[in-house]
Amino acid sequence: MSNLETLRKRGNFTPKQSFVEPEKEPKVEINQPTQSAEIIETDKYIPSPNQRKTLKVSPQTKKELEELKRYLKVEYNYEAIQFLIDNYVNTQLSGQERNRFKDNTV
């Protein structure tokens, strides 16, 4: 036994009496709907507006996106992607294609 083990105590003090936890009855809560609550059921899934989405890309594309973020001085990936989409729509699409794109994405 080492010197530290001999000096070690089991606790800061010795209790005068032992602790016994009293038995508690389980709480039973009955949730009754209030009259002001409305239940809306829809068949269509509606995602939250702030829901996180993931996009899987190759490591090379990730490096290019990180470099583009540094070049554009933006912090988030979605800002760089939005810049690429806006630039493509404004420079590469014709007027009719641009209108169709905007109609389909609204």
N, C-alpha and C positions, 0 to 999 in steps of 0.2 A: 504494500500500500504506500502511495506517495504521501508526501507531507501535505499537499493540498487536499487530498481526499480525507485526511484525518481532521482537518480544520472545517470541512464543509458541513453545514447543517441541513436538515430536511426542509426547514422553513425559517421565516424571520422570527417566529415566536411559536410557542406551544399553545394550542387552544385550550380554553377551560372546559368547553363542551363541544361535542362534534355537531356538525351541521347536518340537519335532515330537511330535505326540501319537502314542503307540504304538497299533497296531491291536489292537483287542480282539475276541475271539471272542464271538459272541452267546451269551447264556445260554439254555440250554434247560431249562425246568422241566417236569417231568412231574407233574401233579396226580393222585394216586391217591386215591380216596375212602377215608377211614378207616372202620374198622368201627363207630365210635361215631356216625358221621353217619347221619341218617335222611333219606330223600327222601320228602316228602309232596306228592302231586299231587292237586289238586282241580280240578274243572271250574268251580267258582263263584269269581268274583273276590272277594277279601276285602281291603278297603282297610285301610290302616294306621290305628290309632286317632287319631293326631295329624295326619292328612292335612288339608291346607288346602283349603277349598272357597271358591268365589267365588259371589257373588250379584249379579246386575246389576239396578240400580235406576235410576230417573230422577234427574236432578240435584235436583229438588225433594224427592224422598223422601230423598236423601242428606242434604240440609240439615236436614230434619225429624229424621232419625235422629241427626245430630250435636247438634242442640238437645236432643233427649231424653236423650242421653248426658250433656250438661252438667247438665240438670235432675236426673237420677237420680244424678249423680256416679259414673258408671262409666267405665272406660277403654276397653273393647273393644266393638265392634259386637255381637258375639254375646251379651254380657250384656244389652244393651238389647232385642235381639230376643227373648231368653229371657224377659225381664220382660213384654214384650207378649204372648207366647204364654201364659205362666202367668196373667196378668191376664185374658185373654180366656177361657181354659178355666174359671177359677174363677168368673167373674161372668156370662158369657153362655150357657154350655152347661148343659143340664139334667143331672141325675144320671146318666141312662142314656147321654146323649151323652158326658158326661165319662168314664164307664167305657169306652165304645167307643173314645174317643180315646186313652186310656191303654193299652188293650189293643193298639191298632194301632201305637203308637209305641214299644213296648218291644222 
